[in-house]
Amino acid sequence: MHWAFWISIVLLVYVHAGYWLLLRILPGRRRARVDQPLPAVSLIIPAHNEAQCLGAKLRNALDEIDYPGELLEVIVASDASSDATVAIARSFEPRGVRVLDFDQRRGKASVLNDAVAAASHDVLCLCDANVFFESQALRRLVARLAEQGVGAVTGDVKLGSEDSNFGRGESLYYGLERSIQADESRIGTTICVDGGMYVLRRELYGKLPSDTILDDFVTSMNVIRARQAVVYEPCAVAHEDGLPFARQEFARRIRVSAGAAQAVKRGDFPPPWRVVTFWQFASHKLLRWGGPIWLVALLISSAALSLRNDLFGLALVAQLLFYAVALAAAFSLRVRESWFGGMTFYFVMSHVAMVVGSFKGILNLQDAAWKRTERSHLEIPTQAATGAS
């Protein structure tokens, strides 16, 4: 029990603070840049029932993104949409938008595979229909591909967390995540792109298995296994409205965790002999995904040892208070809107979702076909709305 207690403490502190602090002090590397003309880009938008935001998204892509029109191909790939998604996309065909209308529902991975195969250019930009680029975002993403050894670039997709009833915890989580991505990029490679907006070289895409749940993670692993880096560009900014309700975020986190379990089960991670990259993967992802195990081990060992030593008793009380605040935040928006209440709620909710999602991923119970989630507004941030009017 002593071993269980201290190992759990060390792992939890390392995953949530130690790794980040270690990245901050490690020296970075400078990558040589190769002068090259602005490349042609195929911007691919997979869509399933995105009629609510697709028109604004296409106006954002065609009018708001500062990129030469002759170098930008826009593709909408519909996964058997049953609303007006295809009709809206086809209304932009006179402006050069290509529409791939798949009448059989197969899931995002299959749609991406076919869209990439149909793309005309060697640089791909994969993005979601509800993510709106700031004007310089694509140029800044593409510019990083000129660095030696860089195969993919991810940007800063800013969530409208202020519109969510769990926004305090979410904003803290994403602030830490972006800091880790920036420092990982500085010393080697970040481990996963943000699927809402990223660019990569077409030859590194790698055809995805049709039942892939976490396409952005598996694509990142394809790039890394090809010995190319994935880097984070903080000045490439896009906007996405947040999910308004915690139950929606809980379902999303379950899907992400199921995809993570599926990826680990299939061996979609860097090989251990690539020591630095595997260390980054283990620290950023694998040990974090094991968080529920460390938390349960800490709670059980604290309870078992609490009668022998006051230190363990204090640890048990601290944990019970932490979970009590998270439980109170689950029922009280006022508690959830506080800094500590929001943090505990999001932390506990995410770890419960990890447990559910891991079982679903291991047992192949998670459907690969994604469902559109209703968001807080019409998913048109201020800058994008200007170009869409």
Secondary structure, 3 states (H helix, E strand, C coil): CHHHHHHHHHHHHHHHHHHHHHHHHCCCCCCCECCCCCCCEEEEEEECCCHHHHHHHHHHHHHHCCCCHHHEEEEEEEECCCCCHHHHHHCCHHHCCEEEEECCCCCHHHHHHHHHHHCCCCEEEEECCCCEECCCHHHHHHHHCCECCEEEEEEEEEEEHHHCCCHHHHHHHHHHHHHHHHHHHHHCCCCCCCCCEEEEEHHHCCCCCCCCCCHHHHHHHHHHHCCCEEEEEEEEEEEEECCCCHHHHHHHHHHHHHHHHHHHHHCCCCCCCCHHHHHHHHHHHHHHHCHHHHHHHHHHHHHHHCCCCHHHHHHHHHHHHHHHHHHHHHHCHHHHCCHHHHHHHHHHHHHHHHHHHHHHHHCCCCCCCCCCCCCCCCCCCHHHHHHHC
